[in-house]
């Protein structure tokens, strides 16, 4: 599977995967609530057409052009790299995030910073054909791929998904519009995290929840060291094989500049949420903030 890598990169990748497997077997975080349907799939199932067709709503976006361009560049190989680098575990984490959102049949829900649509498709299955899913992102290329996948991975409930190009800092929705919101690997990349949380709070119905999955900025030195080693010796070398080394080097600095779990909880409470709890998962490498309006 790794024949495209040089021998040195191959050795780094194999060693990194062994280290990752060992860490994933541990659980630094405690008190994680049980979540159903956590089957692990290692299938690289997101084959895409060479020229995807798509249709989505465009909204004016005020954001970091540099970051938007970055996500447009990595969009074509993003899903396959996620499968490879996480050993398929990202599918489990995303199911957990959707479960924590509290989305149910018939709900109107938002997947913010939706990328190529993983969480939006899971939400679609949760809310069913009577519900509605909006996937919003500021980058056009991931939305193109999400729309193409909507056709390729067709299920009747997927008809309820609408893709919107928009800004997480200026959401084009009325107050109290959504029954649940998810956000996967987006808050870390937003230029104004407080404003993003305020917007999430504004468009969420009272009593409803937002579930925010992202890399965890660990306060445990060993976990932080392992996370940094994995990025330098596994993630970046693999990304370099696709000519995207610089794009994935950004990952380490974005984690270093991110908020810790306690800081995320405090931010959620400061913008108005009544309850907030951050869960460390997969040995503290990932984290999920759950906040109740």
Secondary structure as UniProt FT lines:
FT   TURN            3..4
FT   HELIX           7..24
FT   TURN            50..51
FT   STRAND          57..58
FT   HELIX           65..86
FT   TURN            87..88
FT   HELIX           89..101
FT   TURN            105..106
FT   STRAND          108..112
FT   TURN            115..116
FT   HELIX           118..127
FT   TURN            129..130
FT   STRAND          132..137
FT   HELIX           140..152
FT   HELIX           156..160
FT   STRAND          161..165
FT   TURN            168..169
FT   TURN            175..176
FT   STRAND          178..184
FT   HELIX           187..189
FT   HELIX           193..203
FT   STRAND          204..215
FT   HELIX           221..230
FT   HELIX           231..235
FT   HELIX           236..241
FT   TURN            242..243
FT   HELIX           245..256
FT   HELIX           261..270
FT   TURN            271..272
FT   STRAND          275..281
FT   TURN            282..285
FT   STRAND          286..292
//
